[in-house]
Amino acid sequence: PDVAVATNNLAALHLEMGDLETAETHYSDALTIWRQVLGTEHSDQSTALIGFARLHRRQGLLQAGVDSVDRAVTLLRQSRTAPDQLVDALVLRAELQKSLGAMIEAERDLGDAVSIAESLRVDFGGGDIERAAFFAKYADALDMTVELKLDLGDAASAFEYVERGRARLLLDQMAFGSIDASTGVDPDLWSLLQ
């Protein structure tokens, strides 16, 4: 598996540099290694599948990208071992679907991604500062959801997501400043707000 990880990292580097042919070769090699060592149903291969989806997007092969990330999402849902990677895969799939005009599917994936990211807050280790930094990367999923809801003409839902994002930002800023949001709040009410 370590060789597969290193090979996948090389693929990502070549993709970033714009060397799509070499990136494709390395993603293929990484996927082959993972499948040979861990089997075809192991979730580690989702890393290469997500890489392939990004590569296909750069190549303009959007449906191939959706197909690659579909498999990754399936493996990640089955394993339940990398929910943060599942969130990233769902957001990527939503971006690809939106580009293909599959707005309802994109909306569903973004909703799942936001819900999973929010559920991770409860179990995330580390201090408040680390938690805020970790979840800041999921703000884009909220923004994309708002944009998609507006594109679909659902202003009320878009507003709900905007407010949800603002509330989360406020709580993260309070946590960063070591301010206890529960101070002075009835415990029963506070449990409802969690």
Order of alpha helices (4+ residues) and beta strands (2+ residues): alpha-alpha-alpha-alpha-alpha-alpha-alpha-alpha-alpha-alpha
